[in-house]
Amino acid sequence: MNPGRLALLLPPLVALSACGLFQGDGATRIAFRLESEAGQLRDSGVAAHTFSYVPKGGYDDCSGAYDVQFSERGGLVVWCKDAQGKTVSSHITTYHLNFVQVPRTWNVEKKAGEAMRVELTRQGDAVVVTDVR
């Protein structure tokens, strides 16, 4: 590629990256949020913290209704739905297990724009997912 063309493409790519276009799929975005929230909980010294999560929609994230499953000591799965409730995409990750423990399985179904609430609790040095609703 011509160096001049590359120089023209670089600023838009950086801007798109800063807007979150390359931040992963729905499951990975939740995992990144769990990483951040678990770190804040550890640093805060408090015993528990609840946060809300709403998909931003757009590229590779849920724009409509969505279902989330936190599997016991396993994957975090997100199913994105269309207006008729049909699954249009699904995403899975285990990245969150680097930061939180998941001692049981939770399944939640959310309408478009509805927040999922996740409760984290400190148990010794561990941060544990203690409720998802």
Backbone as CSV, one residue per row, in Angstrom:
resi,resn,N_x,N_y,N_z,CA_x,CA_y,CA_z,C_x,C_y,C_z
1,MET,0.844,-1.179,0.000,0.000,0.000,0.000,0.886,1.238,0.000
2,ASN,0.443,2.227,-0.679,1.103,3.513,-0.762,1.173,4.148,0.631
3,PRO,2.356,4.624,1.086,2.475,5.241,2.412,1.545,6.441,2.608
4,GLY,1.288,7.177,1.552,0.384,8.319,1.650,-1.044,7.886,1.949
5,ARG,-1.470,6.783,1.331,-2.815,6.262,1.605,-2.919,5.724,3.030
6,LEU,-1.862,5.058,3.484,-1.846,4.542,4.847,-1.981,5.690,5.854
7,ALA,-1.295,6.797,5.584,-1.372,7.959,6.464,-2.794,8.528,6.490
8,LEU,-3.515,8.432,5.376,-4.892,8.913,5.328,-5.848,7.978,6.074
9,LEU,-5.557,6.681,6.073,-6.427,5.712,6.735,-6.208,5.632,8.242
10,LEU,-5.033,5.929,8.700,-4.701,5.755,10.104,-5.571,6.590,11.058
11,PRO,-5.765,7.884,10.837,-6.609,8.648,11.776,-8.041,8.114,11.909
12,PRO,-8.733,7.754,10.809,-10.085,7.204,10.982,-10.088,5.883,11.749
13,LEU,-9.092,5.042,11.517,-9.019,3.770,12.239,-8.793,3.991,13.732
14,VAL,-7.951,4.929,14.072,-7.716,5.250,15.485,-8.996,5.800,16.106
15,ALA,-9.700,6.651,15.397,-10.947,7.219,15.915,-11.998,6.127,16.121
16,LEU,-12.123,5.199,15.175,-13.079,4.105,15.329,-12.719,3.228,16.513
17,SER,-11.445,2.974,16.687,-10.995,2.165,17.814,-11.347,2.854,19.132
18,ALA,-11.144,4.148,19.205,-11.456,4.905,20.415,-12.950,4.907,20.697
19,CYS,-13.773,4.773,19.672,-15.219,4.740,19.855,-15.715,3.381,20.320
20,GLY,-14.846,2.390,20.379,-15.248,1.091,20.878,-15.539,0.067,19.803
21,LEU,-15.301,0.399,18.550,-15.601,-0.533,17.478,-14.827,-1.828,17.618
22,PHE,-13.614,-1.777,18.094,-12.782,-2.966,18.170,-12.658,-3.484,19.602
23,GLN,-13.672,-3.291,20.423,-13.604,-3.725,21.812,-14.215,-5.093,22.032
24,GLY,-14.515,-5.826,21.017,-14.986,-7.184,21.179,-16.491,-7.318,21.105
25,ASP,-16.927,-8.558,21.275,-18.340,-8.892,21.196,-19.036,-8.663,22.535
26,GLY,-20.326,-8.979,22.595,-21.114,-8.734,23.790,-20.584,-9.430,25.033
27,ALA,-20.167,-10.686,24.909,-19.644,-11.420,26.064,-18.321,-10.822,26.536
28,THR,-17.465,-10.480,25.605,-16.168,-9.900,25.961,-16.344,-8.537,26.620
29,ARG,-17.304,-7.758,26.160,-17.552,-6.447,26.785,-17.990,-6.607,28.240
30,ILE,-18.836,-7.605,28.511,-19.243,-7.864,29.899,-18.032,-8.327,30.700
31,ALA,-17.201,-9.181,30.107,-16.001,-9.656,30.803,-15.058,-8.505,31.134
32,PHE,-14.879,-7.569,30.202,-14.042,-6.388,30.468,-14.631,-5.577,31.629
33,ARG,-15.954,-5.452,31.643,-16.612,-4.707,32.728,-16.403,-5.425,34.059
34,LEU,-16.505,-6.767,34.062,-16.257,-7.533,35.281,-14.821,-7.345,35.764
35,GLU,-13.890,-7.305,34.837,-12.485,-7.058,35.197,-12.351,-5.713,35.914
36,SER,-12.946,-4.680,35.338,-12.869,-3.337,35.903,-13.565,-3.259,37.268
37,GLU,-14.781,-3.780,37.349,-15.553,-3.713,38.584,-14.899,-4.530,39.693
38,ALA,-14.342,-5.695,39.373,-13.657,-6.519,40.381,-12.428,-5.795,40.915
39,GLY,-11.685,-5.138,40.041,-10.523,-4.372,40.470,-10.912,-3.217,41.380
40,GLN,-11.979,-2.517,41.026,-12.455,-1.409,41.860,-12.931,-1.912,43.218
41,LEU,-13.599,-3.065,43.227,-14.065,-3.630,44.495,-12.883,-3.993,45.387
42,ARG,-11.870,-4.620,44.815,-10.670,-4.972,45.593,-10.016,-3.721,46.185
43,ASP,-9.914,-2.670,45.370,-9.254,-1.433,45.808,-10.072,-0.645,46.828
44,SER,-11.393,-0.818,46.806,-12.267,0.000,47.646,-12.274,-0.409,49.114
45,GLY,-12.036,-1.668,49.376,-12.098,-2.150,50.750,-13.502,-2.506,51.216
46,VAL,-14.537,-2.248,50.407,-15.895,-2.628,50.789,-16.109,-4.110,50.497
47,ALA,-17.153,-4.684,51.092,-17.386,-6.127,50.977,-18.128,-6.520,49.701
48,ALA,-19.012,-5.655,49.209,-19.831,-6.017,48.052,-20.140,-4.788,47.211
49,HIS,-20.458,-5.048,45.953,-20.761,-3.964,45.013,-21.667,-4.518,43.931
50,THR,-22.681,-3.761,43.553,-23.568,-4.138,42.456,-23.434,-3.106,41.350
51,PHE,-23.328,-3.579,40.113,-23.277,-2.662,38.980,-24.300,-3.067,37.935
52,SER,-24.660,-2.112,37.107,-25.602,-2.342,36.010,-24.854,-2.368,34.697
53,TYR,-25.340,-3.198,33.788,-24.737,-3.286,32.462,-25.848,-3.278,31.421
54,VAL,-25.725,-2.410,30.434,-26.632,-2.355,29.295,-25.781,-2.398,28.036
55,PRO,-26.047,-3.329,27.114,-25.273,-3.355,25.870,-25.383,-2.024,25.132
56,LYS,-24.288,-1.626,24.518,-24.271,-0.358,23.785,-24.851,-0.510,22.387
57,GLY,-25.002,-1.748,21.934,-25.508,-1.981,20.587,-24.421,-1.727,19.565
58,GLY,-24.802,-1.767,18.319,-23.840,-1.514,17.261,-23.037,-2.743,16.898
59,TYR,-21.848,-2.508,16.404,-21.002,-3.566,15.868,-20.780,-4.679,16.892
60,ASP,-21.214,-5.872,16.566,-20.955,-7.090,17.329,-21.402,-7.016,18.789
61,ASP,-22.436,-6.239,19.080,-23.009,-6.171,20.417,-24.526,-6.191,20.254
62,CYS,-25.247,-6.459,21.305,-26.704,-6.568,21.221,-27.356,-5.198,21.109
63,SER,-28.198,-5.039,20.099,-28.966,-3.807,19.927,-30.388,-3.971,20.444
64,GLY,-30.852,-5.208,20.523,-32.210,-5.482,20.979,-32.194,-6.253,22.286
65,ALA,-33.168,-7.122,22.450,-33.236,-7.965,23.639,-32.010,-8.878,23.669
66,TYR,-31.689,-9.341,24.875,-30.520,-10.209,25.014,-30.688,-11.143,26.206
67,ASP,-30.091,-12.305,26.108,-30.042,-13.272,27.197,-28.582,-13.453,27.567
68,VAL,-28.329,-13.643,28.869,-26.962,-13.849,29.348,-26.955,-15.059,30.269
69,GLN,-25.932,-15.886,30.115,-25.727,-17.009,31.021,-24.324,-16.925,31.609
70,PHE,-24.269,-16.889,32.929,-23.013,-17.034,33.656,-22.974,-18.492,34.071
71,SER,-22.090,-19.292,33.491,-22.026,-20.711,33.809,-21.108,-20.949,34.990
72,GLU,-21.505,-21.879,35.824,-20.709,-22.240,36.988,-19.302,-22.626,36.555
73,ARG,-18.329,-21.840,37.000,-16.918,-22.079,36.693,-16.684,-22.297,35.193
74,GLY,-17.476,-21.608,34.364,-17.355,-21.802,32.923,-17.581,-20.531,32.142
75,GLY,-18.138,-20.682,30.941,-18.271,-19.587,30.008,-19.360,-18.586,30.358
76,LEU,-19.164,-17.397,29.864,-20.143,-16.318,29.895,-20.691,-16.226,28.478
77,VAL,-21.996,-16.476,28.315,-22.600,-16.534,26.988,-23.637,-15.427,26.856
78,VAL,-23.641,-14.752,25.720,-24.629,-13.722,25.413,-25.309,-14.092,24.103
79,TRP,-26.632,-14.064,24.106,-27.423,-14.269,22.896,-28.131,-12.969,22.587
80,CYS,-27.903,-12.410,21.410,-28.573,-11.187,20.969,-29.817,-11.580,20.176
81,LYS,-30.926,-10.893,20.445,-32.216,-11.225,19.832,-32.698,-10.098,18.923
82,ASP,-33.530,-10.474,17.946,-34.163,-9.459,17.111,-35.524,-9.094,17.723
83,ALA,-36.294,-8.258,17.035,-37.575,-7.784,17.562,-38.582,-8.917,17.772
84,GLN,-38.421,-10.020,17.060,-39.319,-11.157,17.201,-38.820,-12.175,18.242
85,GLY,-37.682,-11.879,18.867,-37.141,-12.774,19.883,-36.253,-13.880,19.350
86,LYS,-35.932,-13.820,18.064,-35.076,-14.828,17.439,-33.615,-14.461,17.683
87,THR,-32.792,-15.447,18.027,-31.372,-15.209,18.231,-30.714,-14.851,16.900
88,VAL,-30.027,-13.714,16.871,-29.343,-13.261,15.658,-27.825,-13.398,15.768
89,SER,-27.318,-13.493,16.999,-25.893,-13.746,17.202,-25.687,-14.226,18.630
90,SER,-24.565,-14.890,18.836,-24.219,-15.317,20.190,-22.715,-15.211,20.362
91,HIS,-22.315,-14.999,21.604,-20.909,-14.774,21.910,-20.592,-15.475,23.221
92,ILE,-19.370,-15.976,23.345,-18.965,-16.656,24.577,-17.522,-16.298,24.909
93,THR,-17.233,-16.234,26.214,-15.872,-15.987,26.676,-15.676,-16.637,28.034
94,THR,-14.433,-16.880,28.383,-14.072,-17.295,29.739,-13.078,-16.295,30.337
95,TYR,-12.853,-15.189,29.646,-11.890,-14.180,30.094,-12.198,-13.677,31.505
96,HIS,-13.486,-13.536,31.833,-13.892,-13.018,33.142,-13.390,-13.881,34.293
97,LEU,-13.132,-15.161,34.047,-12.693,-16.058,35.117,-11.288,-15.726,35.624
98,ASN,-10.584,-14.848,34.923,-9.300,-14.356,35.416,-9.486,-13.383,36.580
99,PHE,-10.706,-12.870,36.782,-10.941,-11.790,37.742,-12.028,-12.094,38.760
100,VAL,-12.968,-12.973,38.393,-14.071,-13.306,39.293,-14.289,-14.816,39.315
101,GLN,-14.874,-15.264,40.402,-15.306,-16.654,40.504,-16.812,-16.696,40.289
102,VAL,-17.273,-17.749,39.641,-18.704,-17.921,39.381,-19.097,-19.276,39.990
103,PRO,-19.657,-19.265,41.215,-19.915,-20.507,41.924,-21.186,-21.257,41.522
104,ARG,-22.042,-20.629,40.737,-23.263,-21.284,40.265,-23.650,-20.688,38.914
105,THR,-24.653,-21.251,38.280,-25.099,-20.775,36.972,-26.284,-19.827,37.133
106,TRP,-26.226,-18.703,36.420,-27.333,-17.750,36.352,-27.730,-17.572,34.896
107,ASN,-29.021,-17.465,34.640,-29.564,-17.144,33.325,-30.488,-15.948,33.473
108,VAL,-30.275,-14.934,32.654,-31.147,-13.762,32.671,-31.609,-13.448,31.258
109,GLU,-32.848,-12.985,31.158,-33.422,-12.539,29.889,-33.759,-11.072,30.045
110,LYS,-33.287,-10.250,29.110,-33.494,-8.804,29.197,-34.108,-8.275,27.915
111,LYS,-34.964,-7.279,28.082,-35.541,-6.574,26.941,-34.513,-5.590,26.400
112,ALA,-34.742,-5.095,25.211,-33.855,-4.096,24.616,-33.711,-2.907,25.546
113,GLY,-32.490,-2.530,25.846,-32.220,-1.380,26.692,-32.344,-1.640,28.179
114,GLU,-32.754,-2.832,28.569,-32.919,-3.159,29.991,-31.576,-3.536,30.610
115,ALA,-31.328,-3.036,31.796,-30.054,-3.274,32.475,-30.009,-4.636,33.143
116,MET,-28.869,-5.266,33.039,-28.564,-6.462,33.824,-27.806,-5.973,35.051
117,ARG,-28.157,-6.494,36.217,-27.478,-6.106,37.457,-26.652,-7.289,37.938
118,VAL,-25.402,-7.013,38.265,-24.474,-8.041,38.711,-23.932,-7.641,40.074
119,GLU,-24.035,-8.541,41.031,-23.513,-8.297,42.374,-22.204,-9.059,42.546
120,LEU,-21.192,-8.350,43.004,-19.883,-8.928,43.289,-19.621,-8.820,44.781
121,THR,-19.050,-9.863,45.356,-18.748,-9.887,46.779,-17.310,-10.337,46.982
122,ARG,-16.620,-9.655,47.877,-15.257,-10.076,48.230,-15.343,-11.219,49.228
123,GLN,-14.613,-12.277,48.937,-14.516,-13.416,49.841,-13.037,-13.737,49.970
124,GLY,-12.418,-13.209,51.001,-10.968,-13.307,51.133,-10.325,-12.481,50.042
125,ASP,-9.420,-13.089,49.294,-8.770,-12.405,48.178,-9.572,-12.495,46.881
126,ALA,-10.624,-13.322,46.888,-11.408,-13.553,45.671,-12.562,-12.572,45.559
127,VAL,-12.949,-12.288,44.316,-14.185,-11.567,44.031,-15.124,-12.584,43.391
128,VAL,-16.304,-12.704,43.971,-17.257,-13.741,43.575,-18.530,-13.099,43.035
129,VAL,-19.040,-13.627,41.925,-20.346,-13.215,41.412,-21.374,-13.878,42.320
130,THR,-22.132,-13.058,43.063,-23.097,-13.609,44.020,-24.551,-13.408,43.618
131,ASP,-24.796,-12.630,42.564,-26.155,-12.506,42.049,-26.106,-11.865,40.668
132,VAL,-26.990,-12.319,39.799,-27.175,-11.735,38.469,-28.661,-11.667,38.245
133,ARG,-29.167,-10.473,37.925,-30.609,-10.317,37.687,-30.862,-9.251,36.639
